[in-house]
Amino acid sequence: MKLPNIAVRILAGAVFVGLLLSGILINEYTFVVIFSFITVLSLYEFYGLIEKDAKIPIVRSWNVLGGFFLFLGSFYYCFYEASALAYVPYMLYILVLIISELYLKRPNPIQSLAYSLLGQIYIAVPFALTNYLVSAYESGSYHYVYILALLVFIWVNDSFAYLTGMAFGKHRLFERVSPKKSWEGFVGGAVVSIGSSLIFAHFFPNLSVFAWLGFAAVTILFGTWGDLFESLIKRTLGVKDSGNMIPGHGGILDRLDSTILAIPAIFIYLMLINSI
C-alpha cells in the first residue's frame, strides 16, 4: 500500500533528524561517520546540479572526494594531532584539480575550476568546521552541545517562522529570491529561537546568558542568509529542489541550507568570545 505524501514526508523527516541526532549525541565516531556521509552527499548533490542544470563540465567524484579529505583532515586535526599533515590529502586534491585542467581540454577551464572550488568553499569548508564546534566545549574532547544548539535554534526558528508567517506575514523579506518568506515570520521565528537559548544557558553555563543569546542570534541571522542563498542558487539554475534524496523534502541541501552559513559564522563567534 502506498503511503500518502504527508506520511512519507513525516517518516523521511523523522529518519533524517534521528540520524543527525544519533551521530551527534553518541560519540565522536558516530559523529564523524554521519557528518562525513552528509558532506559527501551534499557535495554530490551540489556538483550534480552544476553538471546537469548549469551545464558545467566537472569531475564530480574527485570534487566529492576532496571534500571528504577536508572533513577527515579537520577531524584528525581537532582530535588527534594539530598538525598541517592532516590536510596533506586535501592539498593534493587542490593540486590535482588545478593541474588536471591542463589536460582535460575543456572549452572554459576557468569556469569548471571556479565551480569546483565554489562547492568546496560553500559546502566542504562549513561541514569541516563542525569538527571545531564539537571540540571547542572542552579542548581536544568531544562534546555535542554547540552543534546541537545550532541545529535546535535553526529548527525552532524555521518552525515558528513558518507558523508566524502563515498567520501574520504581509511584508516580504526577500521577494526576488524567496517570495513566501516574510518579515513577520523572520521576527516570530527569531524571538522564539533566541528565547530557547535560555534553556541551553541554564544547562550549559560554560557560556554566559548573553553569550548564548548572541549564539542564537548569530545562528538565526546567518541561517536565514544560508536559506536565501540556496534559494538563489536554485532560482538561478531553474530548479525547485536541490535533489530528491529525502522523500517529500527534496535534497540534502534543502534541509541543511540554513546550517551551511551558520556553521562558519558560529565558528567565528566562538573564536571571538573565547579570545575576550
TORKOL-4160 file (C-alpha; in steps of 0.2 Angstrom, whole numbers, padded with zeros to 4 digits, m for minus):
276
<pt num="1" X="0000" Y="0000" Z="0000"/>
<pt num="2" X="0007" Y="0017" Z="m0005"/>
<pt num="3" X="0009" Y="0029" Z="0009"/>
<pt num="4" X="0001" Y="0047" Z="0007"/>
<pt num="5" X="0013" Y="0061" Z="0004"/>
<pt num="6" X="0012" Y="0068" Z="0021"/>
<pt num="7" X="0016" Y="0051" Z="0029"/>
<pt num="8" X="0031" Y="0050" Z="0018"/>
<pt num="9" X="0036" Y="0067" Z="0022"/>
<pt num="10" X="0035" Y="0064" Z="0041"/>
<pt num="11" X="0043" Y="0047" Z="0041"/>
<pt num="12" X="0058" Y="0053" Z="0030"/>
<pt num="13" X="0060" Y="0069" Z="0041"/>
<pt num="14" X="0060" Y="0059" Z="0057"/>
<pt num="15" X="0073" Y="0047" Z="0050"/>
<pt num="16" X="0084" Y="0061" Z="0044"/>
<pt num="17" X="0083" Y="0070" Z="0061"/>
<pt num="18" X="0086" Y="0054" Z="0070"/>
<pt num="19" X="0102" Y="0050" Z="0061"/>
<pt num="20" X="0108" Y="0068" Z="0064"/>
<pt num="21" X="0104" Y="0067" Z="0082"/>
<pt num="22" X="0112" Y="0049" Z="0084"/>
<pt num="23" X="0128" Y="0055" Z="0075"/>
<pt num="24" X="0129" Y="0070" Z="0087"/>
<pt num="25" X="0124" Y="0063" Z="0104"/>
<pt num="26" X="0133" Y="0046" Z="0104"/>
<pt num="27" X="0151" Y="0050" Z="0102"/>
<pt num="28" X="0164" Y="0057" Z="0091"/>
<pt num="29" X="0165" Y="0041" Z="0080"/>
<pt num="30" X="0146" Y="0041" Z="0076"/>
<pt num="31" X="0148" Y="0060" Z="0073"/>
<pt num="32" X="0162" Y="0058" Z="0060"/>
<pt num="33" X="0153" Y="0044" Z="0051"/>
<pt num="34" X="0136" Y="0053" Z="0050"/>
<pt num="35" X="0144" Y="0070" Z="0046"/>
<pt num="36" X="0157" Y="0064" Z="0033"/>
<pt num="37" X="0142" Y="0055" Z="0025"/>
<pt num="38" X="0132" Y="0071" Z="0024"/>
<pt num="39" X="0147" Y="0080" Z="0017"/>
<pt num="40" X="0149" Y="0068" Z="0003"/>
<pt num="41" X="0130" Y="0068" Z="m0001"/>
<pt num="42" X="0129" Y="0087" Z="0000"/>
<pt num="43" X="0144" Y="0089" Z="m0012"/>
<pt num="44" X="0137" Y="0075" Z="m0024"/>
<pt num="45" X="0121" Y="0084" Z="m0025"/>
<pt num="46" X="0128" Y="0101" Z="m0027"/>
<pt num="47" X="0140" Y="0095" Z="m0041"/>
<pt num="48" X="0126" Y="0086" Z="m0049"/>
<pt num="49" X="0116" Y="0102" Z="m0051"/>
<pt num="50" X="0131" Y="0111" Z="m0058"/>
<pt num="51" X="0134" Y="0097" Z="m0071"/>
<pt num="52" X="0115" Y="0094" Z="m0076"/>
<pt num="53" X="0107" Y="0111" Z="m0074"/>
<pt num="54" X="0122" Y="0124" Z="m0076"/>
<pt num="55" X="0129" Y="0113" Z="m0090"/>
<pt num="56" X="0147" Y="0115" Z="m0082"/>
<pt num="57" X="0159" Y="0100" Z="m0085"/>
<pt num="58" X="0167" Y="0095" Z="m0069"/>
<pt num="59" X="0174" Y="0079" Z="m0061"/>
<pt num="60" X="0160" Y="0076" Z="m0048"/>
<pt num="61" X="0169" Y="0061" Z="m0040"/>
<pt num="62" X="0185" Y="0070" Z="m0037"/>
<pt num="63" X="0177" Y="0085" Z="m0030"/>
<pt num="64" X="0167" Y="0075" Z="m0018"/>
<pt num="65" X="0182" Y="0065" Z="m0013"/>
<pt num="66" X="0191" Y="0082" Z="m0010"/>
<pt num="67" X="0178" Y="0087" Z="0002"/>
<pt num="68" X="0179" Y="0071" Z="0011"/>
<pt num="69" X="0198" Y="0073" Z="0013"/>
<pt num="70" X="0195" Y="0090" Z="0021"/>
<pt num="71" X="0182" Y="0084" Z="0033"/>
<pt num="72" X="0193" Y="0069" Z="0039"/>
<pt num="73" X="0208" Y="0080" Z="0040"/>
<pt num="74" X="0199" Y="0093" Z="0051"/>
<pt num="75" X="0193" Y="0078" Z="0062"/>
<pt num="76" X="0211" Y="0072" Z="0064"/>
<pt num="77" X="0217" Y="0090" Z="0067"/>
<pt num="78" X="0204" Y="0093" Z="0081"/>
<pt num="79" X="0205" Y="0076" Z="0090"/>
<pt num="80" X="0222" Y="0068" Z="0087"/>
<pt num="81" X="0236" Y="0080" Z="0081"/>
<pt num="82" X="0235" Y="0098" Z="0077"/>
<pt num="83" X="0247" Y="0097" Z="0063"/>
<pt num="84" X="0246" Y="0103" Z="0045"/>
<pt num="85" X="0250" Y="0085" Z="0039"/>
<pt num="86" X="0231" Y="0082" Z="0042"/>
<pt num="87" X="0227" Y="0092" Z="0027"/>
<pt num="88" X="0240" Y="0084" Z="0015"/>
<pt num="89" X="0227" Y="0074" Z="0006"/>
<pt num="90" X="0216" Y="0089" Z="0003"/>
<pt num="91" X="0231" Y="0099" Z="m0003"/>
<pt num="92" X="0235" Y="0085" Z="m0015"/>
<pt num="93" X="0216" Y="0086" Z="m0021"/>
<pt num="94" X="0219" Y="0105" Z="m0024"/>
<pt num="95" X="0235" Y="0102" Z="m0034"/>
<pt num="96" X="0227" Y="0089" Z="m0045"/>
<pt num="97" X="0211" Y="0099" Z="m0048"/>
<pt num="98" X="0221" Y="0113" Z="m0055"/>
<pt num="99" X="0234" Y="0103" Z="m0065"/>
<pt num="100" X="0221" Y="0092" Z="m0072"/>
<pt num="101" X="0214" Y="0107" Z="m0081"/>
<pt num="102" X="0229" Y="0107" Z="m0092"/>
<pt num="103" X="0225" Y="0090" Z="m0099"/>
<pt num="104" X="0206" Y="0090" Z="m0100"/>
<pt num="105" X="0205" Y="0102" Z="m0114"/>
<pt num="106" X="0189" Y="0110" Z="m0109"/>
<pt num="107" X="0182" Y="0125" Z="m0118"/>
<pt num="108" X="0182" Y="0135" Z="m0102"/>
<pt num="109" X="0193" Y="0128" Z="m0089"/>
<pt num="110" X="0192" Y="0143" Z="m0078"/>
<pt num="111" X="0173" Y="0141" Z="m0076"/>
<pt num="112" X="0175" Y="0122" Z="m0072"/>
<pt num="113" X="0188" Y="0126" Z="m0059"/>
<pt num="114" X="0178" Y="0140" Z="m0052"/>
<pt num="115" X="0163" Y="0129" Z="m0049"/>
<pt num="116" X="0173" Y="0115" Z="m0042"/>
<pt num="117" X="0181" Y="0127" Z="m0029"/>
<pt num="118" X="0164" Y="0135" Z="m0026"/>
<pt num="119" X="0157" Y="0118" Z="m0019"/>
<pt num="120" X="0172" Y="0117" Z="m0008"/>
<pt num="121" X="0170" Y="0134" Z="m0001"/>
<pt num="122" X="0151" Y="0133" Z="0001"/>
<pt num="123" X="0149" Y="0116" Z="0007"/>
<pt num="124" X="0165" Y="0107" Z="0012"/>
<pt num="125" X="0173" Y="0120" Z="0022"/>
<pt num="126" X="0157" Y="0123" Z="0033"/>
<pt num="127" X="0155" Y="0105" Z="0037"/>
<pt num="128" X="0173" Y="0103" Z="0040"/>
<pt num="129" X="0171" Y="0117" Z="0053"/>
<pt num="130" X="0159" Y="0106" Z="0063"/>
<pt num="131" X="0174" Y="0097" Z="0069"/>
<pt num="132" X="0179" Y="0113" Z="0078"/>
<pt num="133" X="0162" Y="0115" Z="0085"/>
<pt num="134" X="0162" Y="0098" Z="0093"/>
<pt num="135" X="0179" Y="0100" Z="0101"/>
<pt num="136" X="0178" Y="0118" Z="0107"/>
<pt num="137" X="0167" Y="0115" Z="0123"/>
<pt num="138" X="0182" Y="0105" Z="0131"/>
<pt num="139" X="0198" Y="0107" Z="0121"/>
<pt num="140" X="0203" Y="0091" Z="0112"/>
<pt num="141" X="0187" Y="0082" Z="0119"/>
<pt num="142" X="0171" Y="0078" Z="0110"/>
<pt num="143" X="0155" Y="0087" Z="0116"/>
<pt num="144" X="0139" Y="0089" Z="0106"/>
<pt num="145" X="0132" Y="0105" Z="0114"/>
<pt num="146" X="0137" Y="0118" Z="0101"/>
<pt num="147" X="0132" Y="0108" Z="0086"/>
<pt num="148" X="0116" Y="0103" Z="0094"/>
<pt num="149" X="0112" Y="0121" Z="0099"/>
<pt num="150" X="0115" Y="0127" Z="0082"/>
<pt num="151" X="0103" Y="0114" Z="0074"/>
<pt num="152" X="0090" Y="0117" Z="0088"/>
<pt num="153" X="0090" Y="0135" Z="0085"/>
<pt num="154" X="0088" Y="0133" Z="0067"/>
<pt num="155" X="0074" Y="0120" Z="0068"/>
<pt num="156" X="0065" Y="0131" Z="0081"/>
<pt num="157" X="0067" Y="0146" Z="0070"/>
<pt num="158" X="0061" Y="0138" Z="0054"/>
<pt num="159" X="0046" Y="0131" Z="0063"/>
<pt num="160" X="0040" Y="0147" Z="0071"/>
<pt num="161" X="0045" Y="0157" Z="0056"/>
<pt num="162" X="0033" Y="0147" Z="0046"/>
<pt num="163" X="0019" Y="0147" Z="0058"/>
<pt num="164" X="0021" Y="0166" Z="0061"/>
<pt num="165" X="0022" Y="0170" Z="0043"/>
<pt num="166" X="0007" Y="0159" Z="0039"/>
<pt num="167" X="m0003" Y="0169" Z="0052"/>
<pt num="168" X="0003" Y="0187" Z="0050"/>
<pt num="169" X="0015" Y="0188" Z="0035"/>
<pt num="170" X="0012" Y="0203" Z="0024"/>
<pt num="171" X="0029" Y="0211" Z="0021"/>
<pt num="172" X="0041" Y="0201" Z="0010"/>
<pt num="173" X="0058" Y="0198" Z="0017"/>
<pt num="174" X="0067" Y="0195" Z="0001"/>
<pt num="175" X="0054" Y="0193" Z="m0013"/>
<pt num="176" X="0066" Y="0192" Z="m0028"/>
<pt num="177" X="0074" Y="0176" Z="m0021"/>
<pt num="178" X="0061" Y="0168" Z="m0009"/>
<pt num="179" X="0043" Y="0176" Z="m0012"/>
<pt num="180" X="0035" Y="0166" Z="0003"/>
<pt num="181" X="0046" Y="0172" Z="0017"/>
<pt num="182" X="0040" Y="0187" Z="0027"/>
<pt num="183" X="0047" Y="0199" Z="0039"/>
<pt num="184" X="0034" Y="0194" Z="0052"/>
<pt num="185" X="0039" Y="0176" Z="0050"/>
<pt num="186" X="0058" Y="0181" Z="0052"/>
<pt num="187" X="0054" Y="0191" Z="0068"/>
<pt num="188" X="0042" Y="0177" Z="0075"/>
<pt num="189" X="0055" Y="0163" Z="0072"/>
<pt num="190" X="0069" Y="0174" Z="0079"/>
<pt num="191" X="0061" Y="0178" Z="0095"/>
<pt num="192" X="0056" Y="0161" Z="0100"/>
<pt num="193" X="0073" Y="0154" Z="0094"/>
<pt num="194" X="0083" Y="0166" Z="0104"/>
<pt num="195" X="0071" Y="0163" Z="0119"/>
<pt num="196" X="0075" Y="0145" Z="0118"/>
<pt num="197" X="0094" Y="0149" Z="0120"/>
<pt num="198" X="0090" Y="0152" Z="0139"/>
<pt num="199" X="0087" Y="0133" Z="0141"/>
<pt num="200" X="0105" Y="0130" Z="0135"/>
<pt num="201" X="0111" Y="0144" Z="0146"/>
<pt num="202" X="0103" Y="0135" Z="0161"/>
<pt num="203" X="0110" Y="0118" Z="0157"/>
<pt num="204" X="0127" Y="0123" Z="0149"/>
<pt num="205" X="0134" Y="0138" Z="0159"/>
<pt num="206" X="0151" Y="0137" Z="0151"/>
<pt num="207" X="0144" Y="0152" Z="0141"/>
<pt num="208" X="0135" Y="0167" Z="0149"/>
<pt num="209" X="0117" Y="0170" Z="0146"/>
<pt num="210" X="0121" Y="0185" Z="0135"/>
<pt num="211" X="0134" Y="0174" Z="0125"/>
<pt num="212" X="0120" Y="0161" Z="0122"/>
<pt num="213" X="0108" Y="0174" Z="0117"/>
<pt num="214" X="0121" Y="0180" Z="0105"/>
<pt num="215" X="0125" Y="0162" Z="0099"/>
<pt num="216" X="0106" Y="0160" Z="0094"/>
<pt num="217" X="0105" Y="0177" Z="0086"/>
<pt num="218" X="0120" Y="0174" Z="0075"/>
<pt num="219" X="0114" Y="0157" Z="0071"/>
<pt num="220" X="0097" Y="0164" Z="0065"/>
<pt num="221" X="0104" Y="0178" Z="0055"/>
<pt num="222" X="0116" Y="0168" Z="0045"/>
<pt num="223" X="0104" Y="0153" Z="0044"/>
<pt num="224" X="0092" Y="0164" Z="0036"/>
<pt num="225" X="0105" Y="0171" Z="0024"/>
<pt num="226" X="0110" Y="0152" Z="0021"/>
<pt num="227" X="0092" Y="0148" Z="0017"/>
<pt num="228" X="0091" Y="0163" Z="0005"/>
<pt num="229" X="0107" Y="0159" Z="m0004"/>
<pt num="230" X="0102" Y="0141" Z="m0008"/>
<pt num="231" X="0086" Y="0148" Z="m0015"/>
<pt num="232" X="0096" Y="0160" Z="m0025"/>
<pt num="233" X="0106" Y="0145" Z="m0032"/>
<pt num="234" X="0090" Y="0135" Z="m0036"/>
<pt num="235" X="0082" Y="0150" Z="m0044"/>
<pt num="236" X="0097" Y="0154" Z="m0055"/>
<pt num="237" X="0098" Y="0136" Z="m0061"/>
<pt num="238" X="0079" Y="0135" Z="m0063"/>
<pt num="239" X="0076" Y="0120" Z="m0051"/>
<pt num="240" X="0063" Y="0118" Z="m0037"/>
<pt num="241" X="0073" Y="0107" Z="m0026"/>
<pt num="242" X="0092" Y="0103" Z="m0024"/>
<pt num="243" X="0088" Y="0085" Z="m0026"/>
<pt num="244" X="0077" Y="0070" Z="m0021"/>
<pt num="245" X="0087" Y="0061" Z="m0008"/>
<pt num="246" X="0074" Y="0064" Z="0006"/>
<pt num="247" X="0057" Y="0059" Z="0000"/>
<pt num="248" X="0044" Y="0073" Z="0002"/>
<pt num="249" X="0058" Y="0085" Z="0007"/>
<pt num="250" X="0069" Y="0087" Z="m0008"/>
<pt num="251" X="0088" Y="0086" Z="m0007"/>
<pt num="252" X="0100" Y="0086" Z="0007"/>
<pt num="253" X="0104" Y="0104" Z="0004"/>
<pt num="254" X="0086" Y="0109" Z="0005"/>
<pt num="255" X="0086" Y="0103" Z="0023"/>
<pt num="256" X="0103" Y="0109" Z="0028"/>
<pt num="257" X="0104" Y="0125" Z="0018"/>
<pt num="258" X="0102" Y="0136" Z="0034"/>
<pt num="259" X="0116" Y="0127" Z="0043"/>
<pt num="260" X="0129" Y="0130" Z="0029"/>
<pt num="261" X="0132" Y="0148" Z="0033"/>
<pt num="262" X="0128" Y="0147" Z="0051"/>
<pt num="263" X="0142" Y="0135" Z="0055"/>
<pt num="264" X="0156" Y="0146" Z="0049"/>
<pt num="265" X="0148" Y="0161" Z="0057"/>
<pt num="266" X="0147" Y="0152" Z="0074"/>
<pt num="267" X="0165" Y="0146" Z="0072"/>
<pt num="268" X="0170" Y="0165" Z="0071"/>
<pt num="269" X="0158" Y="0169" Z="0085"/>
<pt num="270" X="0166" Y="0156" Z="0097"/>
<pt num="271" X="0183" Y="0161" Z="0092"/>
<pt num="272" X="0180" Y="0179" Z="0096"/>
<pt num="273" X="0171" Y="0177" Z="0113"/>
<pt num="274" X="0184" Y="0164" Z="0118"/>
<pt num="275" X="0198" Y="0177" Z="0115"/>
<pt num="276" X="0190" Y="0190" Z="0126"/>
